[in-house]
């Protein structure tokens, strides 16, 4: 079973991802912040990570850099979600428009 770790401040967004993951047969685990996530990653291997661009302890880019340095997470893709403020300026996501999401996949 695929396991995805999420680190999101918005509980509604977290619940939406959880519902989508369950429908897709993916197990979702959530962390309350970047440091909590790093602790969870020491105990639970995951297949992917989805995090906010800005978290209390560090940015999504800083979190990605930390996971790249760790042997047990260096190959895990980190998807960084844009801040809700960045999305609020977009009026209605029409066909062909995509939400900004950064990912780096390591071979």
For each residue, the residues with C-beta under 8 A, 3 or more apart:
1: 25 26 27
2: 25 26 27 47 48
3: 26 27 28 29 44 45 46 47
4: 21 26 27 28 29 46 47 48 49 50
5: 28 29 30 31 37 40 41 44 46 48 49 50
6: 14 17 18 28 29 30 31 49 50 51
7: 30 31 33 34 36 37 49 50 51 52 55 63
8: 13 14 17 30 50 51 52 81
9: 52 55 56
10: 13 14 52 84
11: 14 15
12: 15 16
13: 8 10 16 17 81 84
14: 6 8 10 11 17 18 30
15: 11 12 18 19
16: 12 13 19 20
17: 6 8 13 14 20 21 28 50
18: 6 14 15 21 22 28 30
19: 15 16 22 23
20: 16 17 23 24
21: 4 17 18 24 26 27 28
22: 18 19 25 26 28
23: 19 20
24: 20 21
25: 1 2 22
26: 1 2 3 4 21 22
27: 1 2 3 4 21
28: 3 4 5 6 17 18 21 22
29: 3 4 5 6 40 44 46
30: 5 6 7 8 14 18
31: 5 6 7 34 36 37 40
32: 36
33: 7 36 37 55 56 57
34: 7 31 37 38 51 55 56 57 58 62 63
35: 38 39 57
36: 7 31 32 33 39 40
37: 5 7 31 33 34 40 41 49 51 63
38: 34 35 41 42 66 67
39: 35 36 42 43
40: 5 29 31 36 37 43 44
41: 5 37 38 44 45 46 67 70 72 73
42: 38 39 72
43: 39 40
44: 3 5 29 40 41
45: 3 41 72
46: 3 4 5 29 41 49 73 76
47: 2 3 4 76
48: 2 4 5 76 77 78 79
49: 4 5 6 7 37 46 63 67 73 76 77 78 79
50: 4 5 6 7 8 17 79 81
51: 6 7 8 34 37 55 60 63 78 79 80 81
52: 7 8 9 10 55 60 80 81 83
53: 59 60 61 80 81 82 83 86
54: 59 60 83
55: 7 9 33 34 51 52 58 59 60 63
56: 9 33 34
57: 33 34 35
58: 34 55 62 63 66
59: 53 54 55 62 63
60: 51 52 53 54 55 63 64 78 80 81 102
61: 53 64 65 80
62: 34 58 59 65 66
63: 7 34 37 49 51 55 58 59 60 66 67 78
64: 60 61 67 68 78 80 104
65: 61 62 68 69
66: 38 58 62 63 69 70
67: 38 41 49 63 64 70 73 74 76 78
68: 64 65 73 74 106
69: 65 66 74
70: 41 66 67 73 74
71: 74
72: 41 42 45
73: 41 46 49 67 68 70 76
74: 67 68 69 70 71 106
75: 106
76: 46 47 48 49 67 73
77: 48 49 103 104 105 106
78: 48 49 51 60 63 64 67 103 104
79: 48 49 50 51 101 102 103
80: 51 52 53 60 61 64 101 102 103
81: 8 13 50 51 52 53 60 99 101
82: 53 86 87 99 100 101
83: 52 53 54 86 87
84: 10 13 87 88
85: 88 89
86: 53 82 83 89 100
87: 82 83 84 90 99
88: 84 85
89: 85 86
90: 87 93 97
91:
92:
93: 90 97 99
94: 97
95:
96:
97: 90 93 94
98: 101
99: 81 82 87 93
100: 82 86
101: 79 80 81 82 98
102: 60 79 80
103: 77 78 79 80
104: 64 77 78
105: 77
106: 68 74 75 77
107:
